[in-house]
């Protein structure tokens, strides 16, 4: 079933691209960093992407690895024109963890839909000048526990928290986003804090995401017609600081980390209502608290399709 869902997703990207014939609009939003824009491909564009992440490492009991494939569906809606976007997102997840327990090699896996997230983004500053614009927006999210969080193996052993499809908790997010675009260059930055709550006597640590993205419109160099097809390049630095987890209200020693990724990406906008994009993420700094798995890499490819 999970192979069918993943294959169907990538086939749908190819099918959508083949049916787009219109021309493009301005530089698209960054791939891994938020944008302050609340219009265009951020206002009513269904977004999805396939993201593969691999973590590996040698723990006291032996070598372990965690592989995650995430395919979220993100649906925004522009509630107040050029001011407020609201929406929802839910991921399809495929997780597998291989580890050593008491000298025996074990494998845990699960797949299905994860937790539902409701979000809103409000643009409270817009300054436009000749061939440039500056925007600042506030972001809010609420994650509700719709994914399974108590799955067990066939022998009745509860799956590790990292393999569960949901966390079982309600989580709350607040953030601020900055965007500035001048001619062919763009910069986006965000600072986003997520408050995690307890469920099943376990609480994931709060997180702070700090991101900056530099964008460059490679093509067209000069607008001969407008709109026109676009090819954008991005170089992003994506950071995530995670506090320690808690089990039975006690801190888990082997938890908490600070990771910074370098994330080059490419984006093609063949039409004013559609784009495709891809990005590769590699850690350039990772501070682990205790014995944990290192992040090896993350890769994603996806699309945004403006429907309304």
C-alpha positions in Angstrom: 0.0 0.0 0.0 2.7 2.5 1.0 4.7 1.8 -2.3 1.5 2.4 -4.2 0.8 5.8 -2.5 4.4 7.0 -3.1 4.5 5.9 -6.7 1.1 7.6 -7.3 2.4 10.8 -5.9 5.4 11.1 -8.2 3.3 10.1 -11.2 0.8 12.9 -10.3 3.7 15.4 -10.5 4.6 14.3 -14.0 0.9 14.4 -15.1 0.4 17.9 -13.7 3.5 19.3 -15.4 2.4 17.9 -18.8 -1.0 19.8 -18.6 0.4 23.3 -17.8 0.5 25.6 -20.8 0.2 29.1 -19.3 3.1 31.4 -18.5 4.7 32.2 -15.2 4.7 35.0 -12.7 7.3 36.4 -10.4 10.0 34.7 -8.3 8.5 31.8 -6.4 8.7 31.3 -2.6 11.7 29.4 -1.1 11.5 25.7 -0.6 12.4 25.1 3.0 12.0 28.6 4.5 8.7 30.4 5.0 7.8 33.4 2.9 5.9 36.5 4.1 3.8 36.6 0.9 0.1 35.8 1.3 -0.9 36.0 -2.3 -0.2 34.1 -5.6 1.3 30.6 -5.0 0.9 31.1 -1.2 -2.8 32.0 -1.2 -4.8 29.2 -2.8 -2.1 26.8 -4.1 -2.4 23.2 -3.1 1.2 22.2 -2.2 2.7 18.8 -1.8 6.2 17.3 -1.9 7.9 14.0 -1.2 10.6 14.4 1.5 13.1 11.6 2.4 15.1 11.9 5.6 17.8 9.5 6.9 19.3 9.4 10.3 22.2 7.0 11.2 24.5 6.5 14.1 26.2 4.1 16.5 24.4 3.9 19.8 25.6 1.9 22.9 23.7 -1.2 21.8 24.9 -1.0 18.2 24.3 0.7 14.9 20.9 2.2 14.3 19.1 4.0 11.4 15.8 5.8 10.9 14.3 6.4 7.4 11.3 8.7 7.0 9.4 9.5 3.8 6.8 12.3 4.3 4.3 13.4 1.7 2.2 16.3 3.1 -0.8 17.8 1.5 -1.0 21.6 2.2 -4.2 23.6 1.3 -4.2 27.4 2.0 -7.0 29.8 1.4 -6.7 33.6 1.2 -9.4 34.7 3.7 -8.5 38.4 3.6 -7.1 39.6 0.3 -3.4 40.4 0.6 -3.6 40.1 4.4 -4.6 36.8 5.8 -4.2 33.2 4.6 -5.6 30.2 6.6 -5.3 26.5 5.8 -4.6 23.0 6.8 -2.0 20.3 6.2 -1.7 16.6 6.8 1.2 14.3 6.0 1.3 10.7 4.7 4.2 9.1 6.5 6.3 6.0 5.9 8.8 5.3 8.8 11.3 2.5 9.4 13.8 2.2 12.3 16.5 -0.5 12.5 18.2 -0.8 15.8 19.9 -3.2 18.2 18.1 -4.1 21.5 19.9 -6.5 24.0 22.2 -7.6 21.3 19.4 -8.5 18.8 18.8 -6.7 15.6 15.2 -5.2 15.4 13.2 -3.4 12.8 10.1 -1.2 13.5 8.0 0.4 10.8 4.6 2.0 10.2 2.9 4.0 7.5 -0.3 6.1 7.2 -1.5 9.6 7.8 0.0 11.8 10.6 -1.3 14.7 12.6 -3.4 17.5 11.2 -2.1 21.0 11.4 -4.2 24.2 11.1 -2.4 27.4 10.3 -2.8 31.1 9.6 -0.4 33.7 8.2 -1.1 37.5 8.6 0.8 40.1 6.6 1.1 43.2 8.7 3.7 45.1 6.7 4.1 45.7 2.9 6.5 48.3 1.4 6.7 48.5 -2.3 9.1 50.5 -4.5 10.4 50.3 -8.0 11.4 46.7 -8.8 11.4 45.7 -5.2 9.1 44.8 -2.2 9.4 44.1 1.5 6.9 42.1 3.5 6.6 41.0 7.1 4.1 38.4 8.3 3.1 36.6 11.5 2.5 32.8 11.5 0.4 30.7 13.8 -0.2 27.0 13.9 -2.1 24.4 15.9 -1.3 20.7 15.5 -4.0 18.3 16.6 -3.4 14.6 17.3 -5.1 12.8 14.4 -2.3 10.3 13.7 -2.0 7.0 15.4 0.3 7.3 18.5 -0.1 4.0 20.2 0.7 1.5 17.5 2.3 -1.9 18.5 4.2 -4.6 16.8 2.6 -8.0 16.1 4.0 -9.2 19.4 2.4 -6.4 21.3 5.5 -4.2 21.8 4.7 -0.5 21.5 6.5 1.2 18.6 9.2 3.8 19.5 8.0 7.3 19.6 10.1 8.2 16.5 8.2 5.6 14.5 4.7 6.5 15.6 2.6 8.4 12.9 1.4 11.0 15.5 2.6 12.4 18.7 -0.7 12.3 20.6 -0.3 15.9 21.7 -1.6 19.3 20.8 1.2 21.6 19.8 1.2 25.3 19.3 3.4 27.4 16.9 4.1 31.1 16.6 6.6 32.8 14.2 7.6 35.8 12.3 8.6 35.9 8.6 10.6 38.5 6.6 10.8 38.7 2.8 12.6 41.2 0.6 12.8 40.9 -3.2 14.8 43.3 -5.4 15.0 42.7 -9.2 16.4 39.2 -9.6 17.4 38.7 -6.0 15.3 37.7 -3.0 15.9 37.0 0.7 13.5 35.3 3.1 14.0 34.6 6.8 11.9 33.2 9.6 12.0 32.6 13.4 9.4 30.0 14.5 8.8 28.5 18.0 6.7 25.4 18.7 5.4 24.5 22.1 5.0 20.8 22.6 2.6 19.2 25.1 2.5 15.8 26.9 0.7 12.7 25.7 1.0 9.1 26.9 3.4 10.2 29.6 5.8 11.4 26.9 6.6 15.0 25.8 8.8 15.9 22.8 11.0 18.9 23.4 10.0 22.4 22.3 11.6 23.5 19.0 12.9 26.7 17.5 13.3 26.9 13.8 15.6 29.6 12.4 15.9 29.8 8.6 17.3 32.1 5.9 17.0 31.7 2.1 18.7 33.5 -0.7 17.0 33.3 -4.1 18.1 34.3 -7.6 16.0 34.4 -10.7 18.3 32.7 -13.2 15.8 33.0 -16.1 14.6 35.2 -17.6 17.4 37.7 -17.2 15.2 40.4 -18.7 11.5 40.4 -19.2 10.7 40.4 -22.9 7.1 39.4 -22.2 5.3 39.3 -18.9 4.4 36.9 -17.5 7.2 34.5 -18.5 8.6 31.2 -17.5 10.9 31.3 -14.5 13.9 29.3 -13.3 14.9 30.2 -9.7 17.9 29.0 -7.7 18.0 29.0 -3.9 20.6 28.6 -1.2 19.0 28.1 2.2 20.4 27.7 5.7 17.8 25.9 7.9 18.3 25.6 11.6 16.4 23.7 14.2 17.0 23.7 18.0 15.2 21.0 19.9 14.9 20.9 23.7 15.1 17.6 25.6 12.2 15.2 25.6 10.5 14.2 28.8 9.3 10.7 29.9 7.1 10.6 33.0 7.9 14.3 33.5 11.6 13.6 33.7 14.1 14.8 31.1 15.4 12.2 28.7 19.2 12.4 28.7 19.7 11.2 25.1 17.6 13.9 23.5 17.8 17.4 22.4 19.8 18.8 19.5 20.8 21.8 17.4 21.1 21.2 13.6 21.9 23.5 10.8 21.4 22.4 7.2 22.7 23.9 4.0 19.9 23.5 1.4 20.6 24.2 -2.3 17.4 24.1 -4.4 16.0 24.7 -7.8 12.5 25.8 -8.8 10.8 26.0 -12.2 7.6 28.0 -12.8 6.2 27.0 -16.2 2.8 28.8 -15.6 1.4 31.5 -13.4 -0.6 28.9 -11.4 2.0 26.1 -11.1 5.6 25.4 -10.0 7.8 22.4 -9.4 10.8 22.4 -7.0 13.5 20.2 -5.5 16.0 20.7 -2.7 18.8 18.7 -1.0 19.6 19.2 2.7 22.9 18.3 4.3 23.9 19.1 7.9 26.8 21.5 8.3 26.5 21.7 12.1 24.9 19.2 14.5 25.1 19.3 18.3 23.6 16.2 19.8 22.8 15.9 23.5 23.7 12.4 24.5 23.7 9.3 22.3 21.4 9.9 19.3 21.3 9.3 15.6 23.0 11.9 13.3 21.0 13.3 10.4 22.6 12.0 7.2 20.6 13.9 4.6 17.2 15.1 3.6 15.8 15.4 0.0 12.5 16.7 -1.3 10.8 17.2 -4.6 7.3 18.8 -5.0 4.8 21.1 -6.6 2.4 24.0 -5.9 -0.7 24.3 -8.0 -2.9 27.4 -7.7 -6.5 26.3 -7.9 -8.5 29.3 -6.5 
